[in-house]
Amino acid sequence: MTKLQRISDLQHEFSFLTPSDNFDTYFNGFLSSNLGKIYTAVPWNALVAVFKIKESIKGTKNYFSPKGKLALMFLKHHACCSDERLVEQLNGNIDYQFFCDIYLGHHRLTNHKIVSQIRCELADKLKIDQVEKTLFNNWYNYIKDKHSITTDATCYESEVRYPTDQKLLWESVHWTHHQMKILCKELNLKLPRTKYLKWKKRYIGYSKMRRKTFKKRTPLTRALLHLLKKINNELDRLEKSFDFDMSNAYYKRRGTIKKIHTQQYLLFTTAEKPKNRIVSIDKDYLRPIVRGKEIKPVEFGAKVNKLQIDGINFIQKISFDSFNEGTQFKNTIYKAQGLTKTKVRIAGADAIYATNKNRVFATSNKIQTDFKPKGRPSKHRKQQIQLAKMITRERATRLEGSFGKEKEHYHLKKIKAKTKKTEMLWIFFGIHTANALEIGRRMHNESLEKVA
């Protein structure tokens, strides 16, 4: 098989161009597209340096260069498709290949897992504050009104089935029973007697019910708790009696399931909500995020407190644990000032941020907010109300509108990554792909104005 060639290693001649075409014509056409605008806006060399991606000198040459690895992450969120579909598109789209610094020619990539491998590699190297500072420094001239910010929080949901106590307990029972079967088979031991098959049939029947009443839920939950405890005890006995060389993932999953049993037993017997409640055995870091919405009162994913400067979003805090975004007002102001090197004069925020502590902080730092005023009206009440309405309109349309845009058009509606770090990387690149396109459009418009 012929070696794959990188565009950066070639001269400006391509076999896919006709003799009448030239590289400059193609390149200008590429830059005028949305993908080309992202390509123009992203500071590739600076990002490679911040991520500290180094290419191995020894061994087989990687398909993607350090720049190409970062480009593949931006491309995924621009294309808004699965890893497998992304590789298919990359094989047949020369613009995608140019963007990722790779030329396939008549060859094709067949391993779509390379996308997840690169995602895992970059997730270990992601330092959000450093990368965002690098991006802002390169976008500085295209961001106006640096003294004015807006802030709000949103939740980026993970791709998990809606968790119920019965589903969670059954998944735990099924996994532990399967592990017990594997161990007994390897040791030539008789499988310990349990009522697994009986409750499997009953759970399947329960799951098919349209109305899962309290009368049906209670005995099933009680039985699954008892069965899970019994299987856990059997596995503990087998692990103590025999020496096992099991993987770290096995023991981590076992610990997660034991914690689930403890939490569910506490919830079932005392109706007390346990702290750090686990809702998925695959993603034990997920927590219920109560948002208070009519359609989705509870969401499961990462909660992100964001700040926006002239339509460009940055992550102030990201956490899978629920937190009160009102406590992050000071930190948001400090982060904005650290990025822009400019004192914040105007800050728009939701009503949850309007605590007495935040009001005192804003007043002492001469920051105008859109908080609902307290106390006696001042002399300039009418002007303050007008300014507050303008700030609120900016936050409600531009910032909250960007949440929906990112979720619908930049692959952030359901995060399909499998680990905590890769989910954070997924969210990071989704947000900054939208930013890069906006900055790229500003660069393009400025260049047109200069020509005109």
C-alpha angles and dihedrals in degrees: 000000000000117000117259112248129217121225091227089059094051133078117245094277124105130185092220092064120087119236091257092056127077136195096254092056092051094043093052090050090050093051092053091060123085090252090052091052090055088048090053095046099049115088095219101181093047091049092049089053093049093047088045093222110174126186116231112243094198126065131015116347113252119245091233127048119222088265090047092054092056091043091054090058092050090046093053092058093042092051090040095209142117124281092255093050091046092057090048090052091046091055093056105031117078092192089058090049092050090049091052095045094242133116115200099176108185092341125096136213109236103175107082090178088078087083093058091043091056090045091055091047093052094042091065090053100044116121104173100198094049095046093047091049089053092049093048093049090055093045095043097111093051097052117082133187093037090171092064124072140166126205138192140146132242138173123239104205123224122229099257133129114258103274122234127171092248095050092048094049093046093050089051092049092047094050096045092047091050091051090049090053091051094050094046091050093052092048095043091238129146113256109254114250115259136153092243096128093047093053092041089063091045093049092051089051090048093049090055093056116107093207114042101194127196089250090060097039099052101059092041092051092047092050094047091050090052093045093048091050091050094050092045090054091050092051091048089052092050092048092051095045097048134036111245129191097205127162125259089247090061094054092043090054091046091053091048092052092048089052090049090053091051093048095045092047090052091048093047098046102036104018086229115146108235121224119253090015113202115226101175132035090209095049105033091169094068118105133185109266110202107210101166095228120151095232098034112024090170128034131186117217144058119331112216128193106204136189124205127207115187092334096313115117128216131182114245097173134358122186139155089214118082113255136173107254089202089075091059098064095100093045090050091054091047093049092049091051091046090054100042100031083221129115112250112240102168126038127178118199141157123265091262089069093055097096122144091250092053092045091054091047092050093047095047090050094044093242116158112220137178093236115138104262122246130205128014118351115256128227092262095047095129093051091046092052091050092050091046090053091052092049092048091049091051092050096043095048108028103031101034090040089057090058091061093041092054093046096047102036107024102049098258099117092093119010107221098185116121105219137047095250095046091049090055091048090048091054093044095054092042091056095044095045086062089046093049092052091051092049090045090055090051090050091049093049091048092052090050091051091052091051091048 
